[in-house]
Amino acid sequence: MSGPSPSGPGTDVPQTGAGDVTVTGVIFRGLRGRCPRCGRGALFDGYLRIVDRCSACGLGFGGHDVGDGAIVFVIFVLGFAVVGAALAVELAYQPPLWLHAALWGPAVLGGALLLLRPAKGVTVALQYRFRSTEEPPRPGGI
């Protein structure tokens, strides 16, 4: 009995397109830093650099421009969480200002480093799911 045929570059088995992957599946693949199409290949080469091509299925990531979308999302989430936590600590304990700086500075830095890679992965994965990079440019960037 033979197993499933491999798919990828150089095989005659058709590769799945963006419409074959659910939004939830794409989001989880992006969070894990995996290829949004096959879920096997790595999405990142290093901490934040996106690979040129998936090593498993050959999907090219050259047209996926994340821009500032991921970092803006991370800034909003961290800002909301840290300001809320700082306010709660201030109202409950009234610590000196230097203690606020010692607490919340590293919290923001650590949170940004922790959240940026998954946010960037989700952004690339959602671009794959909802926007074809082969589309011709439209006037006005729409």
FIKOLZA-1660 file (N, C-alpha, C; in steps of 0.1 Angstrom, whole numbers, plus 5000, padded with zeros to 4 digits):
% residues 142
   i   px   py   pz ch aa at
   1 5009 4988 5000  A  M  N
   1 5000 5000 5000  A  M CA
   1 5009 5012 5000  A  M  C
   2 5006 5022 4991  A  S  N
   2 5015 5033 4991  A  S CA
   2 5009 5045 4998  A  S  C
   3 5017 5053 5004  A  G  N
   3 5013 5065 5012  A  G CA
   3 5010 5076 5003  A  G  C
   4 5007 5088 5009  A  P  N
   4 5003 5099 5001  A  P CA
   4 5015 5104 4993  A  P  C
   5 5013 5109 4981  A  S  N
   5 5023 5114 4972  A  S CA
   5 5029 5127 4977  A  S  C
   6 5041 5129 4975  A  P  N
   6 5047 5142 4980  A  P CA
   6 5042 5153 4970  A  P  C
   7 5041 5165 4976  A  S  N
   7 5038 5176 4968  A  S CA
   7 5049 5186 4970  A  S  C
   8 5051 5194 4960  A  G  N
   8 5062 5205 4961  A  G CA
   8 5068 5207 4947  A  G  C
   9 5078 5215 4947  A  P  N
   9 5085 5218 4934  A  P CA
   9 5090 5205 4928  A  P  C
  10 5088 5203 4915  A  G  N
  10 5094 5192 4908  A  G CA
  10 5085 5179 4909  A  G  C
  11 5073 5180 4915  A  T  N
  11 5065 5168 4915  A  T CA
  11 5052 5171 4907  A  T  C
  12 5045 5161 4903  A  D  N
  12 5033 5163 4895  A  D CA
  12 5021 5164 4903  A  D  C
  13 5022 5164 4916  A  V  N
  13 5010 5165 4925  A  V CA
  13 5007 5180 4927  A  V  C
  14 4995 5185 4924  A  P  N
  14 4992 5199 4925  A  P CA
  14 4994 5203 4940  A  P  C
  15 4999 5215 4942  A  Q  N
  15 5000 5221 4955  A  Q CA
  15 4987 5228 4959  A  Q  C
  16 4985 5228 4971  A  T  N
  16 4972 5235 4976  A  T CA
  16 4974 5250 4975  A  T  C
  17 4963 5256 4972  A  G  N
  17 4963 5271 4971  A  G CA
  17 4959 5277 4984  A  G  C
  18 4958 5291 4984  A  A  N
  18 4954 5298 4996  A  A CA
  18 4940 5295 5000  A  A  C
  19 4931 5292 4990  A  G  N
  19 4917 5289 4993  A  G CA
  19 4915 5276 5000  A  G  C
  20 4925 5267 5000  A  D  N
  20 4924 5254 5006  A  D CA
  20 4927 5254 5021  A  D  C
  21 4932 5265 5026  A  V  N
  21 4936 5265 5040  A  V CA
  21 4927 5274 5048  A  V  C
  22 4922 5270 5059  A  T  N
  22 4913 5278 5067  A  T CA
  22 4920 5289 5073  A  T  C
  23 4912 5300 5077  A  V  N
  23 4918 5311 5083  A  V CA
  23 4925 5308 5097  A  V  C
  24 4918 5299 5104  A  T  N
  24 4923 5295 5117  A  T CA
  24 4936 5287 5115  A  T  C
  25 4937 5278 5105  A  G  N
  25 4949 5271 5103  A  G CA
  25 4960 5280 5098  A  G  C
  26 4957 5290 5090  A  V  N
  26 4968 5299 5086  A  V CA
  26 4973 5307 5098  A  V  C
  27 4964 5312 5107  A  I  N
  27 4968 5319 5119  A  I CA
  27 4977 5311 5128  A  I  C
  28 4974 5298 5130  A  F  N
  28 4982 5290 5138  A  F CA
  28 4996 5287 5132  A  F  C
  29 4996 5285 5119  A  R  N
  29 5008 5283 5112  A  R CA
  29 5017 5296 5113  A  R  C
  30 5011 5307 5112  A  G  N
  30 5019 5320 5113  A  G CA
  30 5024 5321 5128  A  G  C
  31 5016 5318 5137  A  L  N
  31 5020 5319 5151  A  L CA
  31 5032 5310 5154  A  L  C
  32 5032 5298 5148  A  R  N
  32 5043 5289 5150  A  R CA
  32 5056 5292 5141  A  R  C
  33 5054 5302 5132  A  G  N
  33 5065 5305 5123  A  G CA
  33 5067 5295 5112  A  G  C
  34 5057 5289 5107  A  R  N
  34 5057 5279 5097  A  R CA
  34 5051 5284 5084  A  R  C
  35 5054 5278 5073  A  C  N
  35 5049 5282 5060  A  C CA
  35 5033 5282 5060  A  C  C
  36 5027 5292 5056  A  P  N
  36 5012 5292 5056  A  P CA
  36 5005 5282 5047  A  P  C
  37 5012 5278 5036  A  R  N
  37 5006 5268 5027  A  R CA
  37 5007 5254 5032  A  R  C
  38 5020 5250 5036  A  C  N
  38 5021 5235 5039  A  C CA
  38 5023 5233 5054  A  C  C
  39 5027 5243 5062  A  G  N
  39 5028 5242 5076  A  G CA
  39 5040 5234 5080  A  G  C
  40 5049 5231 5071  A  R  N
  40 5061 5223 5074  A  R CA
  40 5074 5231 5074  A  R  C
  41 5075 5239 5064  A  G  N
  41 5088 5247 5062  A  G CA
  41 5088 5259 5072  A  G  C
  42 5100 5263 5075  A  A  N
  42 5102 5275 5084  A  A CA
  42 5099 5288 5076  A  A  C
  43 5093 5297 5083  A  L  N
  43 5089 5310 5078  A  L CA
  43 5100 5320 5080  A  L  C
  44 5108 5318 5090  A  F  N
  44 5119 5328 5094  A  F CA
  44 5132 5322 5092  A  F  C
  45 5142 5330 5088  A  D  N
  45 5156 5327 5088  A  D CA
  45 5162 5337 5098  A  D  C
  46 5164 5332 5110  A  G  N
  46 5169 5341 5121  A  G CA
  46 5156 5346 5129  A  G  C
  47 5158 5357 5135  A  Y  N
  47 5147 5361 5144  A  Y CA
  47 5135 5368 5137  A  Y  C
  48 5138 5377 5128  A  L  N
  48 5127 5384 5121  A  L CA
  48 5128 5383 5106  A  L  C
  49 5139 5378 5100  A  R  N
  49 5140 5378 5086  A  R CA
  49 5132 5367 5080  A  R  C
  50 5123 5370 5070  A  I  N
  50 5115 5360 5063  A  I CA
  50 5123 5353 5052  A  I  C
  51 5122 5340 5052  A  V  N
  51 5129 5333 5041  A  V CA
  51 5124 5337 5028  A  V  C
  52 5132 5335 5017  A  D  N
  52 5128 5338 5004  A  D CA
  52 5118 5328 4998  A  D  C
  53 5120 5315 5003  A  R  N
  53 5112 5304 4997  A  R CA
  53 5110 5293 5008  A  R  C
  54 5099 5287 5009  A  C  N
  54 5096 5276 5018  A  C CA
  54 5105 5264 5014  A  C  C
  55 5112 5258 5024  A  S  N
  55 5120 5247 5021  A  S CA
  55 5112 5234 5018  A  S  C
  56 5100 5233 5022  A  A  N
  56 5092 5221 5020  A  A CA
  56 5084 5222 5007  A  A  C
  57 5077 5233 5005  A  C  N
  57 5067 5233 4993  A  C CA
  57 5072 5243 4982  A  C  C
  58 5082 5251 4985  A  G  N
  58 5086 5260 4975  A  G CA
  58 5079 5273 4973  A  G  C
  59 5070 5276 4982  A  L  N
  59 5062 5289 4982  A  L CA
  59 5072 5301 4984  A  L  C
  60 5071 5310 4974  A  G  N
  60 5080 5322 4975  A  G CA
  60 5073 5333 4984  A  G  C
  61 5081 5339 4992  A  F  N
  61 5077 5350 5001  A  F CA
  61 5081 5363 4997  A  F  C
  62 5087 5364 4984  A  G  N
  62 5092 5377 4980  A  G CA
  62 5082 5388 4979  A  G  C
  63 5070 5385 4976  A  G  N
  63 5060 5396 4974  A  G CA
  63 5052 5399 4987  A  G  C
  64 5055 5392 4998  A  H  N
  64 5048 5395 5010  A  H CA
  64 5055 5406 5018  A  H  C
  65 5049 5418 5018  A  D  N
  65 5055 5429 5025  A  D CA
  65 5047 5432 5038  A  D  C
  66 5054 5429 5049  A  V  N
  66 5047 5430 5062  A  V CA
  66 5046 5445 5066  A  V  C
  67 5057 5452 5062  A  G  N
  67 5057 5466 5066  A  G CA
  67 5057 5468 5081  A  G  C
  68 5050 5478 5085  A  D  N
  68 5049 5481 5100  A  D CA
  68 5037 5475 5106  A  D  C
  69 5029 5467 5099  A  G  N
  69 5016 5462 5105  A  G CA
  69 5018 5454 5118  A  G  C
  70 5028 5446 5118  A  A  N
  70 5030 5437 5130  A  A CA
  70 5035 5445 5142  A  A  C
  71 5044 5455 5140  A  I  N
  71 5049 5462 5151  A  I CA
  71 5038 5472 5156  A  I  C
  72 5030 5477 5148  A  V  N
  72 5019 5486 5152  A  V CA
  72 5010 5478 5161  A  V  C
  73 5006 5466 5157  A  F  N
  73 4998 5458 5165  A  F CA
  73 5004 5455 5179  A  F  C
  74 5017 5451 5179  A  V  N
  74 5024 5448 5191  A  V CA
  74 5024 5461 5200  A  V  C
  75 5027 5473 5194  A  I  N
  75 5027 5485 5202  A  I CA
  75 5014 5488 5209  A  I  C
  76 5003 5486 5201  A  F  N
  76 4990 5488 5207  A  F CA
  76 4986 5478 5218  A  F  C
  77 4989 5466 5216  A  V  N
  77 4987 5455 5226  A  V CA
  77 4995 5458 5239  A  V  C
  78 5008 5460 5237  A  L  N
  78 5017 5463 5248  A  L CA
  78 5013 5476 5255  A  L  C
  79 5010 5486 5248  A  G  N
  79 5006 5499 5254  A  G CA
  79 4994 5497 5263  A  G  C
  80 4984 5490 5258  A  F  N
  80 4972 5488 5266  A  F CA
  80 4975 5480 5278  A  F  C
  81 4983 5469 5277  A  A  N
  81 4986 5460 5288  A  A CA
  81 4995 5467 5299  A  A  C
  82 5005 5474 5294  A  V  N
  82 5015 5480 5303  A  V CA
  82 5009 5492 5310  A  V  C
  83 5002 5500 5303  A  V  N
  83 4995 5512 5309  A  V CA
  83 4985 5508 5320  A  V  C
  84 4977 5498 5316  A  G  N
  84 4967 5492 5326  A  G CA
  84 4974 5486 5338  A  G  C
  85 4985 5479 5336  A  A  N
  85 4992 5473 5348  A  A CA
  85 4999 5484 5356  A  A  C
  86 5005 5494 5349  A  A  N
  86 5011 5505 5357  A  A CA
  86 5001 5513 5365  A  A  C
  87 4989 5515 5359  A  L  N
  87 4979 5522 5366  A  L CA
  87 4974 5514 5379  A  L  C
  88 4972 5501 5377  A  A  N
  88 4968 5492 5388  A  A CA
  88 4978 5492 5399  A  A  C
  89 4991 5491 5395  A  V  N
  89 5002 5491 5405  A  V CA
  89 5002 5505 5412  A  V  C
  90 5001 5515 5405  A  E  N
  90 5001 5529 5411  A  E CA
  90 4990 5531 5421  A  E  C
  91 4978 5526 5417  A  L  N
  91 4966 5528 5426  A  L CA
  91 4967 5519 5438  A  L  C
  92 4973 5507 5437  A  A  N
  92 4973 5498 5448  A  A CA
  92 4985 5501 5458  A  A  C
  93 4997 5504 5452  A  Y  N
  93 5009 5505 5461  A  Y CA
  93 5015 5518 5461  A  Y  C
  94 5013 5527 5451  A  Q  N
  94 5019 5540 5450  A  Q CA
  94 5035 5539 5452  A  Q  C
  95 5041 5531 5443  A  P  N
  95 5056 5530 5444  A  P CA
  95 5063 5543 5438  A  P  C
  96 5075 5545 5441  A  P  N
  96 5082 5557 5436  A  P CA
  96 5084 5555 5421  A  P  C
  97 5087 5567 5414  A  L  N
  97 5088 5567 5400  A  L CA
  97 5099 5558 5394  A  L  C
  98 5110 5557 5401  A  W  N
  98 5121 5549 5397  A  W CA
  98 5117 5534 5396  A  W  C
  99 5108 5530 5405  A  L  N
  99 5104 5516 5405  A  L CA
  99 5095 5513 5393  A  L  C
 100 5086 5523 5389  A  H  N
 100 5078 5522 5377  A  H CA
 100 5088 5520 5365  A  H  C
 101 5098 5528 5364  A  A  N
 101 5107 5527 5353  A  A CA
 101 5114 5513 5353  A  A  C
 102 5118 5509 5365  A  A  N
 102 5125 5496 5365  A  A CA
 102 5115 5484 5362  A  A  C
 103 5103 5486 5365  A  L  N
 103 5093 5475 5362  A  L CA
 103 5089 5475 5347  A  L  C
 104 5084 5487 5342  A  W  N
 104 5077 5487 5330  A  W CA
 104 5086 5488 5318  A  W  C
 105 5098 5493 5319  A  G  N
 105 5108 5494 5308  A  G CA
 105 5111 5480 5303  A  G  C
 106 5116 5471 5312  A  P  N
 106 5119 5457 5308  A  P CA
 106 5106 5450 5303  A  P  C
 107 5095 5453 5309  A  A  N
 107 5083 5446 5305  A  A CA
 107 5079 5450 5291  A  A  C
 108 5081 5462 5287  A  V  N
 108 5078 5466 5273  A  V CA
 108 5088 5460 5264  A  V  C
 109 5101 5460 5267  A  L  N
 109 5111 5454 5258  A  L CA
 109 5109 5439 5257  A  L  C
 110 5107 5432 5268  A  G  N
 110 5105 5418 5267  A  G CA
 110 5092 5414 5260  A  G  C
 111 5082 5422 5263  A  G  N
 111 5069 5419 5256  A  G CA
 111 5070 5421 5241  A  G  C
 112 5078 5432 5236  A  A  N
 112 5079 5434 5222  A  A CA
 112 5087 5423 5216  A  A  C
 113 5098 5419 5222  A  L  N
 113 5106 5408 5217  A  L CA
 113 5098 5395 5216  A  L  C
 114 5090 5393 5226  A  L  N
 114 5082 5380 5227  A  L CA
 114 5071 5380 5216  A  L  C
 115 5064 5392 5214  A  L  N
 115 5052 5392 5205  A  L CA
 115 5055 5395 5190  A  L  C
 116 5067 5401 5188  A  L  N
 116 5069 5406 5174  A  L CA
 116 5070 5395 5164  A  L  C
 117 5077 5385 5167  A  R  N
 117 5079 5374 5157  A  R CA
 117 5065 5367 5154  A  R  C
 118 5057 5363 5164  A  P  N
 118 5044 5357 5161  A  P CA
 118 5035 5366 5153  A  P  C
 119 5035 5379 5157  A  A  N
 119 5027 5389 5150  A  A CA
 119 5031 5390 5135  A  A  C
 120 5044 5390 5133  A  K  N
 120 5049 5391 5119  A  K CA
 120 5045 5378 5111  A  K  C
 121 5046 5367 5118  A  G  N
 121 5043 5354 5111  A  G CA
 121 5028 5354 5108  A  G  C
 122 5019 5359 5117  A  V  N
 122 5005 5359 5114  A  V CA
 122 5002 5369 5102  A  V  C
 123 5009 5380 5102  A  T  N
 123 5007 5390 5091  A  T CA
 123 5010 5384 5078  A  T  C
 124 5022 5377 5077  A  V  N
 124 5025 5371 5064  A  V CA
 124 5015 5360 5060  A  V  C
 125 5011 5352 5070  A  A  N
 125 5002 5341 5067  A  A CA
 125 4988 5346 5063  A  A  C
 126 4984 5357 5069  A  L  N
 126 4971 5363 5064  A  L CA
 126 4972 5369 5051  A  L  C
 127 4984 5375 5048  A  Q  N
 127 4986 5380 5034  A  Q CA
 127 4985 5369 5024  A  Q  C
 128 4991 5358 5027  A  Y  N
 128 4991 5346 5019  A  Y CA
 128 4976 5342 5016  A  Y  C
 129 4968 5341 5027  A  R  N
 129 4955 5336 5027  A  R CA
 129 4945 5346 5019  A  R  C
 130 4947 5359 5020  A  F  N
 130 4937 5368 5015  A  F CA
 130 4942 5376 5003  A  F  C
 131 4955 5377 5001  A  R  N
 131 4960 5385 4990  A  R CA
 131 4970 5378 4982  A  R  C
 132 4967 5377 4969  A  S  N
 132 4977 5371 4960  A  S CA
 132 4988 5381 4957  A  S  C
 133 5000 5376 4958  A  T  N
 133 5012 5385 4955  A  T CA
 133 5014 5386 4940  A  T  C
 134 5007 5378 4932  A  E  N
 134 5009 5378 4918  A  E CA
 134 4999 5388 4911  A  E  C
 135 4991 5394 4919  A  E  N
 135 4981 5404 4914  A  E CA
 135 4989 5416 4908  A  E  C
 136 4984 5422 4897  A  P  N
 136 4991 5434 4892  A  P CA
 136 4988 5446 4902  A  P  C
 137 4997 5455 4903  A  P  N
 137 4994 5466 4912  A  P CA
 137 4982 5474 4907  A  P  C
 138 4974 5479 4916  A  R  N
 138 4962 5487 4913  A  R CA
 138 4965 5502 4916  A  R  C
 139 4959 5511 4909  A  P  N
 139 4961 5525 4912  A  P CA
 139 4957 5528 4926  A  P  C
 140 4965 5536 4933  A  G  N
 140 4961 5539 4947  A  G CA
 140 4966 5529 4957  A  G  C
 141 4972 5518 4952  A  G  N
 141 4977 5508 4961  A  G CA
 141 4966 5499 4968  A  G  C
 142 4954 5499 4962  A  I  N
 142 4943 5491 4968  A  I CA
 142 4944 5477 4964  A  I  C
% end
